Amino acid sequence: MLLVSSRSAVTVTRYLDAVLEHLRDAGVVVARVEVDLSPGEPFEARLVTERGAVLRWHEERGWHTTAEQSADPVEPDPR
């Protein structure tokens, strides 16, 4: 779970960058990242792997996976 001493979009973005790097190093391809940085609300992120699995992060509750599969076909980034 992320404990942010100074709650900011920059802090959350850096944290998610580190998570993406860790997943990449573990061989997990994340095809899409959706981040909600709405003011006054807990920050949230949704990561969709190229296989369609969904990882969710909530600022106050941390990480969890869901049985949900992405409804949209995900094409891997050619980079």
N, CA, C and O atoms as a GROMACS GRO file, in nm:
protein
  316
    1MET      N    1   0.085  -0.117   0.000
    1MET     CA    2   0.000   0.000   0.000
    1MET      C    3   0.089   0.123   0.000
    1MET      O    4   0.193   0.126   0.067
    2LEU      N    5   0.050   0.222  -0.072
    2LEU     CA    6   0.125   0.347  -0.078
    2LEU      C    7   0.083   0.437   0.036
    2LEU      O    8  -0.036   0.467   0.053
    3LEU      N    9   0.179   0.478   0.115
    3LEU     CA   10   0.152   0.575   0.219
    3LEU      C   11   0.220   0.703   0.176
    3LEU      O   12   0.342   0.712   0.175
    4VAL      N   13   0.141   0.800   0.140
    4VAL     CA   14   0.194   0.924   0.085
    4VAL      C   15   0.195   1.030   0.194
    4VAL      O   16   0.091   1.067   0.247
    5SER      N   17   0.316   1.077   0.227
    5SER     CA   18   0.323   1.182   0.329
    5SER      C   19   0.278   1.315   0.271
    5SER      O   20   0.211   1.394   0.338
    6SER      N   21   0.313   1.338   0.147
    6SER     CA   22   0.264   1.459   0.080
    6SER      C   23   0.183   1.412  -0.040
    6SER      O   24   0.239   1.382  -0.146
    7ARG      N   25   0.054   1.407  -0.024
    7ARG     CA   26  -0.036   1.355  -0.127
    7ARG      C   27  -0.030   1.445  -0.249
    7ARG      O   28  -0.066   1.562  -0.244
    8SER      N   29   0.016   1.388  -0.359
    8SER     CA   30   0.021   1.465  -0.483
    8SER      C   31   0.016   1.371  -0.603
    8SER      O   32   0.050   1.253  -0.593
    9ALA      N   33  -0.027   1.426  -0.714
    9ALA     CA   34  -0.032   1.349  -0.838
    9ALA      C   35   0.108   1.307  -0.880
    9ALA      O   36   0.126   1.199  -0.936
   10VAL      N   37   0.208   1.390  -0.853
   10VAL     CA   38   0.346   1.356  -0.889
   10VAL      C   39   0.393   1.235  -0.810
   10VAL      O   40   0.455   1.145  -0.866
   11THR      N   41   0.365   1.232  -0.680
   11THR     CA   42   0.404   1.119  -0.596
   11THR      C   43   0.340   0.990  -0.644
   11THR      O   44   0.407   0.887  -0.654
   12VAL      N   45   0.212   0.996  -0.675
   12VAL     CA   46   0.141   0.878  -0.723
   12VAL      C   47   0.196   0.833  -0.858
   12VAL      O   48   0.213   0.713  -0.881
   13THR      N   49   0.223   0.926  -0.946
   13THR     CA   50   0.277   0.893  -1.078
   13THR      C   51   0.413   0.825  -1.065
   13THR      O   52   0.439   0.727  -1.135
   14ARG      N   53   0.497   0.874  -0.979
   14ARG     CA   54   0.629   0.811  -0.957
   14ARG      C   55   0.612   0.670  -0.901
   14ARG      O   56   0.683   0.578  -0.942
   15TYR      N   57   0.519   0.655  -0.808
   15TYR     CA   58   0.493   0.523  -0.752
   15TYR      C   59   0.447   0.426  -0.861
   15TYR      O   60   0.498   0.314  -0.870
   16LEU      N   61   0.351   0.468  -0.943
   16LEU     CA   62   0.301   0.381  -1.049
   16LEU      C   63   0.410   0.350  -1.151
   16LEU      O   64   0.414   0.239  -1.204
   17ASP      N   65   0.497   0.445  -1.181
   17ASP     CA   66   0.611   0.419  -1.270
   17ASP      C   67   0.699   0.308  -1.213
   17ASP      O   68   0.743   0.219  -1.287
   18ALA      N   69   0.724   0.312  -1.083
   18ALA     CA   70   0.806   0.208  -1.018
   18ALA      C   71   0.736   0.073  -1.024
   18ALA      O   72   0.802  -0.030  -1.046
   19VAL      N   73   0.604   0.071  -1.005
   19VAL     CA   74   0.528  -0.053  -1.014
   19VAL      C   75   0.536  -0.109  -1.156
   19VAL      O   76   0.557  -0.229  -1.174
   20LEU      N   77   0.518  -0.024  -1.256
   20LEU     CA   78   0.526  -0.069  -1.395
   20LEU      C   79   0.663  -0.126  -1.427
   20LEU      O   80   0.674  -0.226  -1.498
   21GLU      N   81   0.768  -0.064  -1.376
   21GLU     CA   82   0.904  -0.115  -1.398
   21GLU      C   83   0.920  -0.252  -1.333
   21GLU      O   84   0.978  -0.343  -1.393
   22HIS      N   85   0.869  -0.268  -1.212
   22HIS     CA   86   0.876  -0.396  -1.143
   22HIS      C   87   0.800  -0.505  -1.221
   22HIS      O   88   0.851  -0.615  -1.238
   23LEU      N   89   0.681  -0.474  -1.268
   23LEU     CA   90   0.604  -0.570  -1.347
   23LEU      C   91   0.677  -0.606  -1.476
   23LEU      O   92   0.681  -0.723  -1.514
   24ARG      N   93   0.734  -0.506  -1.543
   24ARG     CA   94   0.809  -0.531  -1.667
   24ARG      C   95   0.926  -0.625  -1.639
   24ARG      O   96   0.950  -0.719  -1.715
   25ASP      N   97   0.998  -0.600  -1.530
   25ASP     CA   98   1.112  -0.685  -1.493
   25ASP      C   99   1.068  -0.829  -1.463
   25ASP      O  100   1.145  -0.923  -1.482
   26ALA      N  101   0.944  -0.844  -1.417
   26ALA     CA  102   0.889  -0.976  -1.386
   26ALA      C  103   0.827  -1.043  -1.509
   26ALA      O  104   0.775  -1.154  -1.500
   27GLY      N  105   0.832  -0.975  -1.624
   27GLY     CA  106   0.779  -1.032  -1.747
   27GLY      C  107   0.631  -1.007  -1.772
   27GLY      O  108   0.573  -1.068  -1.861
   28VAL      N  109   0.571  -0.920  -1.693
   28VAL     CA  110   0.429  -0.887  -1.711
   28VAL      C  111   0.418  -0.766  -1.803
   28VAL      O  112   0.476  -0.661  -1.776
   29VAL      N  113   0.345  -0.782  -1.912
   29VAL     CA  114   0.327  -0.673  -2.007
   29VAL      C  115   0.198  -0.599  -1.973
   29VAL      O  116   0.089  -0.655  -1.980
   30VAL      N  117   0.212  -0.472  -1.936
   30VAL     CA  118   0.095  -0.389  -1.908
   30VAL      C  119   0.064  -0.311  -2.034
   30VAL      O  120   0.145  -0.231  -2.081
   31ALA      N  121  -0.054  -0.335  -2.089
   31ALA     CA  122  -0.092  -0.275  -2.216
   31ALA      C  123  -0.163  -0.142  -2.201
   31ALA      O  124  -0.160  -0.057  -2.290
   32ARG      N  125  -0.229  -0.122  -2.086
   32ARG     CA  126  -0.303   0.002  -2.067
   32ARG      C  127  -0.302   0.040  -1.919
   32ARG      O  128  -0.315  -0.046  -1.831
   33VAL      N  129  -0.287   0.170  -1.893
   33VAL     CA  130  -0.291   0.223  -1.757
   33VAL      C  131  -0.395   0.335  -1.754
   33VAL      O  132  -0.390   0.427  -1.836
   34GLU      N  133  -0.487   0.326  -1.661
   34GLU     CA  134  -0.587   0.431  -1.641
   34GLU      C  135  -0.569   0.483  -1.499
   34GLU      O  136  -0.570   0.404  -1.404
   35VAL      N  137  -0.554   0.613  -1.484
   35VAL     CA  138  -0.532   0.674  -1.352
   35VAL      C  139  -0.638   0.780  -1.328
   35VAL      O  140  -0.667   0.862  -1.416
   36ASP      N  141  -0.697   0.777  -1.209
   36ASP     CA  142  -0.796   0.878  -1.170
   36ASP      C  143  -0.736   0.961  -1.058
   36ASP      O  144  -0.718   0.913  -0.946
   37LEU      N  145  -0.706   1.087  -1.088
   37LEU     CA  146  -0.647   1.179  -0.992
   37LEU      C  147  -0.745   1.291  -0.959
   37LEU      O  148  -0.707   1.408  -0.950
   38SER      N  149  -0.872   1.256  -0.942
   38SER     CA  150  -0.975   1.355  -0.913
   38SER      C  151  -0.948   1.424  -0.780
   38SER      O  152  -0.922   1.358  -0.680
   39PRO      N  153  -0.955   1.558  -0.779
   39PRO     CA  154  -0.933   1.632  -0.654
   39PRO      C  155  -1.038   1.594  -0.549
   39PRO      O  156  -1.156   1.580  -0.581
   40GLY      N  157  -0.995   1.579  -0.427
   40GLY     CA  158  -1.087   1.550  -0.317
   40GLY      C  159  -1.128   1.405  -0.306
   40GLY      O  160  -1.202   1.369  -0.214
   41GLU      N  161  -1.084   1.320  -0.397
   41GLU     CA  162  -1.116   1.178  -0.395
   41GLU      C  163  -0.986   1.098  -0.380
   41GLU      O  164  -0.880   1.146  -0.420
   42PRO      N  165  -0.994   0.977  -0.323
   42PRO     CA  166  -0.873   0.894  -0.321
   42PRO      C  167  -0.827   0.864  -0.463
   42PRO      O  168  -0.909   0.837  -0.551
   43PHE      N  169  -0.698   0.868  -0.486
   43PHE     CA  170  -0.643   0.837  -0.617
   43PHE      C  171  -0.663   0.688  -0.646
   43PHE      O  172  -0.659   0.605  -0.555
   44GLU      N  173  -0.684   0.657  -0.774
   44GLU     CA  174  -0.704   0.518  -0.816
   44GLU      C  175  -0.632   0.493  -0.949
   44GLU      O  176  -0.609   0.585  -1.028
   45ALA      N  177  -0.596   0.367  -0.970
   45ALA     CA  178  -0.535   0.328  -1.098
   45ALA      C  179  -0.588   0.191  -1.137
   45ALA      O  180  -0.626   0.110  -1.052
   46ARG      N  181  -0.590   0.167  -1.266
   46ARG     CA  182  -0.633   0.039  -1.322
   46ARG      C  183  -0.531   0.002  -1.428
   46ARG      O  184  -0.511   0.076  -1.524
   47LEU      N  185  -0.466  -0.113  -1.411
   47LEU     CA  186  -0.367  -0.161  -1.506
   47LEU      C  187  -0.423  -0.284  -1.575
   47LEU      O  188  -0.470  -0.377  -1.510
   48VAL      N  189  -0.418  -0.285  -1.707
   48VAL     CA  190  -0.467  -0.398  -1.785
   48VAL      C  191  -0.348  -0.462  -1.854
   48VAL      O  192  -0.274  -0.397  -1.928
   49THR      N  193  -0.328  -0.592  -1.828
   49THR     CA  194  -0.218  -0.663  -1.891
   49THR      C  195  -0.256  -0.702  -2.033
   49THR      O  196  -0.373  -0.698  -2.071
   50GLU      N  197  -0.155  -0.740  -2.112
   50GLU     CA  198  -0.185  -0.778  -2.250
   50GLU      C  199  -0.272  -0.902  -2.257
   50GLU      O  200  -0.336  -0.927  -2.359
   51ARG      N  201  -0.276  -0.981  -2.151
   51ARG     CA  202  -0.363  -1.098  -2.146
   51ARG      C  203  -0.505  -1.062  -2.102
   51ARG      O  204  -0.593  -1.148  -2.101
   52GLY      N  205  -0.526  -0.936  -2.065
   52GLY     CA  206  -0.659  -0.891  -2.027
   52GLY      C  207  -0.686  -0.888  -1.878
   52GLY      O  208  -0.791  -0.840  -1.836
   53ALA      N  209  -0.592  -0.938  -1.797
   53ALA     CA  210  -0.612  -0.934  -1.651
   53ALA      C  211  -0.608  -0.788  -1.604
   53ALA      O  212  -0.538  -0.705  -1.661
   54VAL      N  213  -0.684  -0.761  -1.499
   54VAL     CA  214  -0.694  -0.624  -1.448
   54VAL      C  215  -0.640  -0.618  -1.305
   54VAL      O  216  -0.682  -0.694  -1.218
   55LEU      N  217  -0.547  -0.525  -1.284
   55LEU     CA  218  -0.493  -0.497  -1.150
   55LEU      C  219  -0.545  -0.360  -1.111
   55LEU      O  220  -0.536  -0.265  -1.188
   56ARG      N  221  -0.599  -0.350  -0.989
   56ARG     CA  222  -0.654  -0.222  -0.943
   56ARG      C  223  -0.577  -0.175  -0.821
   56ARG      O  224  -0.540  -0.254  -0.734
   57TRP      N  225  -0.555  -0.043  -0.814
   57TRP     CA  226  -0.491   0.019  -0.699
   57TRP      C  227  -0.580   0.133  -0.650
   57TRP      O  228  -0.631   0.212  -0.729
   58HIS      N  229  -0.596   0.141  -0.519
   58HIS     CA  230  -0.673   0.247  -0.454
   58HIS      C  231  -0.583   0.306  -0.347
   58HIS      O  232  -0.521   0.233  -0.270
   59GLU      N  233  -0.576   0.436  -0.343
   59GLU     CA  234  -0.485   0.505  -0.251
   59GLU      C  235  -0.500   0.459  -0.106
   59GLU      O  236  -0.400   0.448  -0.034
   60GLU      N  237  -0.620   0.432  -0.062
   60GLU     CA  238  -0.643   0.396   0.078
   60GLU      C  239  -0.649   0.246   0.102
   60GLU      O  240  -0.624   0.200   0.213
   61ARG      N  241  -0.682   0.168  -0.001
   61ARG     CA  242  -0.699   0.023   0.016
   61ARG      C  243  -0.586  -0.059  -0.043
   61ARG      O  244  -0.576  -0.179  -0.016
   62GLY      N  245  -0.502   0.002  -0.123
   62GLY     CA  246  -0.390  -0.071  -0.183
   62GLY      C  247  -0.429  -0.146  -0.309
   62GLY      O  248  -0.521  -0.106  -0.381
   63TRP      N  249  -0.356  -0.255  -0.337
   63TRP     CA  250  -0.371  -0.332  -0.460
   63TRP      C  251  -0.466  -0.448  -0.443
   63TRP      O  252  -0.476  -0.507  -0.335
   64HIS      N  253  -0.535  -0.482  -0.551
   64HIS     CA  254  -0.609  -0.606  -0.559
   64HIS      C  255  -0.629  -0.642  -0.706
   64HIS      O  256  -0.626  -0.556  -0.794
   65THR      N  257  -0.649  -0.769  -0.728
   65THR     CA  258  -0.680  -0.814  -0.863
   65THR      C  259  -0.828  -0.850  -0.865
   65THR      O  260  -0.888  -0.874  -0.761
   66THR      N  261  -0.882  -0.853  -0.982
   66THR     CA  262  -1.022  -0.890  -0.994
   66THR      C  263  -1.035  -1.001  -1.098
   66THR      O  264  -0.946  -1.020  -1.180
   67ALA      N  265  -1.144  -1.070  -1.092
   67ALA     CA  266  -1.172  -1.172  -1.193
   67ALA      C  267  -1.209  -1.106  -1.325
   67ALA      O  268  -1.219  -1.171  -1.429
   68GLU      N  269  -1.230  -0.975  -1.317
   68GLU     CA  270  -1.268  -0.897  -1.436
   68GLU      C  271  -1.161  -0.912  -1.544
   68GLU      O  272  -1.041  -0.909  -1.515
   69GLN      N  273  -1.205  -0.926  -1.664
   69GLN     CA  274  -1.116  -0.923  -1.780
   69GLN      C  275  -1.154  -0.800  -1.859
   69GLN      O  276  -1.271  -0.761  -1.864
   70SER      N  277  -1.056  -0.739  -1.920
   70SER     CA  278  -1.083  -0.621  -2.000
   70SER      C  279  -1.176  -0.659  -2.115
   70SER      O  280  -1.153  -0.758  -2.184
   71ALA      N  281  -1.280  -0.580  -2.134
   71ALA     CA  282  -1.376  -0.606  -2.241
   71ALA      C  283  -1.319  -0.570  -2.377
   71ALA      O  284  -1.356  -0.629  -2.479
   72ASP      N  285  -1.228  -0.474  -2.378
   72ASP     CA  286  -1.168  -0.430  -2.503
   72ASP      C  287  -1.048  -0.515  -2.537
   72ASP      O  288  -0.968  -0.546  -2.449
   73PRO      N  289  -1.033  -0.554  -2.664
   73PRO     CA  290  -0.911  -0.624  -2.702
   73PRO      C  291  -0.791  -0.532  -2.680
   73PRO      O  292  -0.797  -0.413  -2.711
   74VAL      N  293  -0.686  -0.587  -2.628
   74VAL     CA  294  -0.568  -0.506  -2.597
   74VAL      C  295  -0.455  -0.546  -2.690
   74VAL      O  296  -0.414  -0.662  -2.695
   75GLU      N  297  -0.407  -0.449  -2.764
   75GLU     CA  298  -0.294  -0.471  -2.852
   75GLU      C  299  -0.168  -0.428  -2.780
   75GLU      O  300  -0.162  -0.316  -2.729
   76PRO      N  301  -0.064  -0.513  -2.775
   76PRO     CA  302   0.059  -0.472  -2.709
   76PRO      C  303   0.124  -0.355  -2.782
   76PRO      O  304   0.116  -0.343  -2.904
   77ASP      N  305   0.187  -0.269  -2.705
   77ASP     CA  306   0.260  -0.156  -2.760
   77ASP      C  307   0.382  -0.209  -2.836
   77ASP      O  308   0.459  -0.286  -2.778
   78PRO      N  309   0.400  -0.173  -2.962
   78PRO     CA  310   0.511  -0.228  -3.042
   78PRO      C  311   0.649  -0.180  -2.997
   78PRO      O  312   0.750  -0.227  -3.048
   79ARG      N  313   0.654  -0.087  -2.902
   79ARG     CA  314   0.786  -0.036  -2.859
   79ARG      C  315   0.865  -0.140  -2.792
   79ARG      O  316   0.977  -0.115  -2.749
   0.00000   0.00000   0.00000
